[in-house]
Amino acid sequence: MCGIVGVVSNAPVNQLIYDALLLLQHRGQDAAGIVTQQERKFFMHKAKGMVRDVFRTRNMRSLPGNCGLGQVRYPTAGNAFSEEEAQPFYVNAPFGIVLVHNGNLTNAHALKAELFSADHRHINTDSDSEVLLNVLAHEIEIATRGVSLKPQELFTAVRNVHRRVKGSYAVIALIAGHGVLAFRDPFGIRPLCLGSLDGSTVVASESVALEGIGYQFERNVEPGEAVFITLDGKVQAQQCFDNPQLSPCIFEYVYLARPDSVMDDISVYQARLNLGESLAKRVISTVPPNEIDVVIPIPESSRPSAAQLAQLLGLPYREGFVKNRYVGRTFIMPGQSVRKKSVRQKLNVIASEFKGRNVLLVDDSIVRGTTSKEIVQMARDAGARKVYMASAAPPVRYPNVYGIDMPTSSELVAHDRTVEEIRQIIGCDALIYQDVDGMKKAVGALNARIKSFDASCFDGVYVTGDITSGDIVRLNEKRRSGDENQDDTSRLALPNSEA
């Protein structure tokens, strides 16, 4: 998962892109990059780290121009050590193209070989985004051979990209001297939306990035659709896939996206309220409400679900954990030992809310279980009489291959385990999970046009229909390697999805 943004304006865009990336920081904390264009020349700065650390005043001054792209990186393929794999990526022909990408190509290995043998293009990193850029560049070169570049040629190129590329991809590309091209995979797995203000256009991963910089949300980019924004602000769009199917990643609504975003016409906040309502019914069937003294969320993403659950059960809702906002998400930590150590650095208990009480802790999801186990112990140390835990998402049993670095099956606490076995590992007195159908209904009720979701990490159904067990093994080999118990603070860790 990454956050991407592209801007075409009639004024300098460096500050707009920077501000938008700050609003998308939750989507990637490993690296950040911005590229701008002035008089057909690209100006780029990218590095490992958070947006506020990567860009200083001197860097911003070196990014002139009225159009550009930005990305916050959260690597799911490639080398997390390498600063070269921070985006945007650049290729000089045809025209000169820079690209940012959110998602994960499931056939990147085959494409890389094809690019070398058939397209005669060199890939210099392990990043699937560089593969995608070169596929796009090759298709644009073919579509424009002997003719000038026009929107229709770009749409033809995107149609051919869809034909060759598999997996999830939301893409924004800047073509030197021409404009910005944005497109989304035929399943719409990763989000992408458009906004405008006074003739200026922004494309971004989430609506919050548009609204936060003062732009008006216009619409979502449709699955399979390509949008081209000329340098003078003219917007043209075309569907570039014959049978697109909107199947967004449901984990965006469960956890990844900001609650103040609207994605594919679904309010993320309302989705989480609905998940809490559905979860309340599951809690009643497991733990009588009169045996629960207080409902406490595990910050941050679970708050709407926990509040709705508490209201429906007629129970007090309290904040029992204070989060240190200056510690990164625990699943970004580079090694298991660092991850365990970081939980108590990240959260501190308000002991008075636990002492002598039966508490129901609500989390958005449980992935490895290590964080959950530590939090349960923190509640007991604070004096809780009984600790129940509820997850607004179902058990995470399968790896995700579409841009969220769910761990390998062996690292997932729910893989091949019963709920009772998971409960014993976590150490809580009762464990309540959302069910898959309840989750899909809770979120899907907010947009009748969505007939299916990618919920592969919960149900093992991969919406692109081309994923085999061998593919999962091969894709897992692309994940980070090394000793999980090594305190490797110099390395950018690959993501997982546990808060």
N, C-alpha and C positions, 0 to 999 in steps of 0.2 A: 504494500500500500504506500502510495506517495500522494503528494498534493501538487497540482500543476495549475498554472495560470498563464494566459496570454492576453496582451493588450494592444489594440490599435487605436491611436489617439491623434489629436492635432496639437498635442503638447508633450513635453518630456514625460516618460512613463516609468523611469527608474524608481521613484518613490512610491508610485501606485503599486508596482510589482512587489516591492519590499513589504509594503503594508499588507497586501493580499497574502503573501507568504507567511507573515506573522499570524494571520487569521487561519492559515492552513497548517500551522506548526504541529498540531496534534496528529497530522497524517504522516509526519516523518521528522525525525530528530537527529538523523545521522549525518546528513550533508545538505547543502543548499547551493543553488546557483541561479544566476540571472544572466540573460543575454539581451542586448538591445541592438537596434540597427540604425545607422545614420549614413545616408548617401551610399547605400549598398554595402557598407562595411559593418561587420559584426563586432561588438564589444562584449566580452564575456568575463565574468568572475564567478568561480565556484570553489568550494572547499568543504572539508569535513566540519561538522559542528552545527549548532543552532543558528537560525537566521541572524539573531542579534550579534553573534560572535563572528560570523563569516563576513558580514558587510560593515565596514567602517566608512567614515566620511570620504576618505581617499578612494575607496572602491566605488562608492556611489557616484562620485564625480567623474569616474572613468567609464560610466555607462550612459552615454548620451543617446538621444534618439526618441522618436515618437511611437515606436512599436517595439515589443520585446516579449520574452517568455521568462518564466521562473519555475523552479521546482524545489520542493523539500523531499529529500530522499529517505526511503525506508526500504532497504534492499531485500529482495526475495530471491534474487538470482545474481550470480556474478561474485565478485570479490569485495567483501565488505571492508577489507583493509585499504583498498585502492582509492585514492583521491581522484584518479583519472576516471573512475566510474561514476563520480558525481555528475549530475546532469545540469544543463543541457549537453547533448552530443552534437557534433558538427561534422558535416561532410561537404567537400568543396564542389562536387558535381552531382547532378546538373544544377546550375544557377548559384549554388551555395545554400545549404539547408541546415537549420538547427532544430532540434526536436527535444521535447519532454514527454514522458510516458508514465502513466499510472496503470499498473497491471502486471501480468506475467504471461509470457508466451510459452505454451506447452510443447511447441515443436521447434524451439529455438535451435536445438542441436542439429536437427535435420536441415533447417534453413541455413545455418552457418556453413554446412558442407555444400549446400546448393549454391549459395552465394559465391563460394570460392570456385567451384567446378564449372558452373554454368554462367553465372553473372560476372565472374572475374572481379569480385570485390573482396577487399581485405578487411577482416574484423580483428581489431587490435586488443579487445578486452573480452572478458567473459560475460559481459552484460547483454541481456536479451534486448535491451533498449537500443544498443548499437546495431544489433541484428535488424530490428524493426526499422530503424532509420535507413539502413542500406537497402532493405526491401522496398521501402517507399521511394528512395532516391532512384533505384533502378526502374521502378514502374513509371515514375515521372519522366525519366529519360526516354523510355520507350514511347510513352504517350505524346511527348512533345517533339519527337524526332522529325526534323524537317518543317516544323511549324512553331509559331510563337506560343508561349504559355498563356492559356486561357482557362477559366474555371472548368469548362467541360473536360479539358484534358486532365485536370487534377482529379475530377470526379471519376474519370475512367481509371486513373492510377489507383485511387482508393478502392474501387471495385476489385481491381486485381490484387491489391494488398489483402482484402478480405478473403479472396480465393486462396491465397498462399498461407496466410498467417492463422494460427490457431491459438486459442486461449482468451485472455481478457486484456483489453487495451483501450484506454482513453488517451488520445494523442493530441498534442498541439505542436505544429511545426511552423517555423518562420522561413519563408523562401525569399532570399535576398532580392530586393527591388520589386517584389510583387505583392506580398501580403502574408496573412496568417491562415493556415489550414488546420482545421480541427475535425477529428472524427472519433467514432466510438465503435467498439466491436458489435457484431450483429446480435449479441444477446444483452447488450447494455449492462454487463456485469459490474463495471466500474463507472462511477457517476461523472457527468460533465454537463455544464449548463452555460447559458449565454445571458449577458446583461448589457445595458447600454446607458449612455448619458451624453446628451448634447453632441451626437454624432460620433462618439467614441464607443468602442465595443470591447467587452471583456469576456473571455472564456475561462472557466475555472471548475475545479472539482466540486465545490460546494457553494450553495447560494450565499452562505455567510461571508464568503470572500468577496462577493459582489457588493452586498449590502453594506459591509463594513468599510468599504472605500467609497461609498456614496452612489453606487450604481443601482439601477433599477433591474431587478430580475425580469428577464423576458420569457425564457423557456428552457427546457432541457434539450440537449442534443439527443436525437432519437437513436436507438440501436441501429447500427449500419449506416447512419447518416454522416455525410461530410458537409462541413460549413467552411466557406472561403470568405475571408474579410480582406478586401483590397486596401492598399495603403491610404486611399482617400475615404475609407469607411464604408464602402458598399458591401453589403452582406448577401451572399448567395448560398443556397443550400440544395442538396439533392440526396435522395435515398440511393445508396450504392450497394444494396444487398437485396436479393429477390424475396427472401422470406425472413425478415427480421423477427425476433421474438424477445420482448422485454422480460428479462429474468435477472433483475438486479441482485447483488449479493446481500443477503438478509443480515449478515453480520455488520454491515454498515449501520443498520438501524439499531441493532442490539448494542453495539459498542463503538465502532470506529468513528462515525461522523459526529460532529458537534450537535448538541440538542437543538440549537437555534437554526439549524439548516432544514431546508425542504428539498428532498431528493426524489425525483420522479413523482412529483405531486404528493408526496407523503411527508408530513411533518415528523421529523425524527423524535421530537419531544412527545408528540401524541402517540407515536408508535411505542415509545417506552412506557407511557401511561397504560396503553392497551395491554402491553406485556405484563405489567403489574396486576392488572385486573384478571387476566387469565391465570397468572401465577397464584393469586389469592385462592382461586378454586382448588388448586392443587394442594395448597397449604392446609386448607380445611380438611381435606381427606387424609392428611397425615398427622397433623398436630392440632388438637382442639384449640381454638383461639383463647379459651379461658386458661390455657396452660402457658400462654405467652404474655409477658409483662410489657414488652416494648419491641418495636421494630427499628432496627438500626441499619442504614445503608453503608456499604463499603464504597467510599468516594472513588470516582465522581459519577460515572455513567449510570450507576444503579439508582440514583436518587429519585428520578421520576417514578420508576417501577415500585420502589420501596414505599414512597409516599402514597401512591394509589392503592397499593396492597393494604397498608395500614388503615387508610380511610375506609375501605370496603369491609375490613375485619373489625372496625371499631376499636383499634388499638392505638396507643400513643406512638407517635413517630418522633425519634430523637436522633440527633447527631452524636455519635459515640466516638468517632474518629476525626482527628484533625490532620489534614494532609499538608505536608511540606511541598509547596508548589515548585520548589527549586531542585527537586530530585526527579529524574526522568522516570518514565513508566518502567515498572519492574521488568516487563517482558523484553525491554530493549537492553537490559544489562547483559554484558558479554559472556558471563559464565554463571553456572548454577550457584556457586558459592557467593558471587557478587549479588545475584538476584536475592538469595536468602538474606544476606546482610542488609540489603537495601530496604526490605519491608519495614523494619522498625525505624529506619531513617526517614522513610516516606510517610508513615502513619504513626500517630501517637493517640493513645486512648484517653478519653475523659472518664476516669474511673467511676465517678458518681453515677454514670448512666448504666453501669454494669453490675455494681456491687449488690449481691443478694437477689438478682433478678434472673428470670428466664428470658433470654434475649433471642430474637430472630434476626440474624444477619442476612441481608439481601445483597447479592452481587449480580453483575450483569451476565457473567459467565464464569466457568471454571475450566481451565485448560490443563496445565500441568498439575495443579493441586498444591504446589509448594507454597504459594502465597496464601491460599485458603487455609492450609494447615497452620501456618504461622499466625494468621489473624485469629483463628479459633483459639489458639493458645494464648494470644494477647488478651482476648476476652476473658478467658479463665483466670489469667494472672491478675486481671483487674477486679476479680471477685464475682464473676457471673456464676449463678447457681447451675443453670443449664444453658447450652449454646446450640441453637438450631441454625441451620443454614439453608437458604433458598437461592436458587439460580434462576434469573429471568430468561435464561437460554437453556435449551436441552443439553444433555451430555455431549461434549465435543469428542467424537469417536474416530474421526477420519482426518487425514491431512487436507489442507486447502492448497490447491494448485493455481489459483487465479489471482495471486498477488497479496495474500496474507500468509505470513510464514508460520502456519500452524506447525508444531513440531512433528517429528516422525511418530508413527503410531505407538512405538514403544515408550515415548515420552508423555503421551496423553494419558492422564489418570483414568479416563473413562474407557479407554480402549480395552475390549475383552474383559471388562469388569462389571459386576452388578452394582446397583446403587448402594447396596449394603456394604459391599467391599470398598467402594469409594468412601463411604461414610467412615468406615474404620480407619482408612488411611488419613483422611482429613482430621478425624478426631472429634467430630461434632456429635451431638446427641440425636439429631435427626437431620436428614438431608432431603430436600425437596427440589426436584428439577421441573422446569417447564417441559411440556411435551412438544414434539416437532409439529404436529398438526395444530396445536393451540398457538404456537409461535407464528406459523404461517397465516392462520386466520386472523390473529391479532393485528399483524402488520398489513396483510393483504386487504383487510376490511377498509382501509383508508384510500385505496385506489383500485376500483373494480377492473381497470384496464390491465392490471398485472395478473396474469393467470398462473405464473410460476415464479419461484425465487431460486437463486443458487443458494442452497442450504447444504452444500456438499460436506462441510465439516461436521454436520449433525446427522445427515441421512445417507451419506456416501453416494449420492446421485450427482454426477458431474454434468451440468446442463449442456455442455458442448458435445457430449456424447462420444468423445474420442479418447477418453482417458482409460488406460488399462493399469493393472497392478504394476506392470513393468515400467510404465510411464512414471508412476508415483515413486518407484525405487530410484529411477534415473533423476527425477527432479529433486528428490531428497539428497542425492549426492551433490547437488549444487548448493545445498545449504552450508552454513558455516561448519568448519571442521575444527578440531582441537579439543583440548581437555576442558570439560565442563567445570572442573573445579579450579581452573587456573584464573587468577585475578588479572585478566588481560584488559587493562583499562585503555590500552593504546588502540584497540581494535574497535571498529564500528560493528556492533552486534546486529545480527539479523533479527527481525521482529517475530514476536509471538503475540498472542492476543489475550493476555490475562492482566486485568487491572490490579 
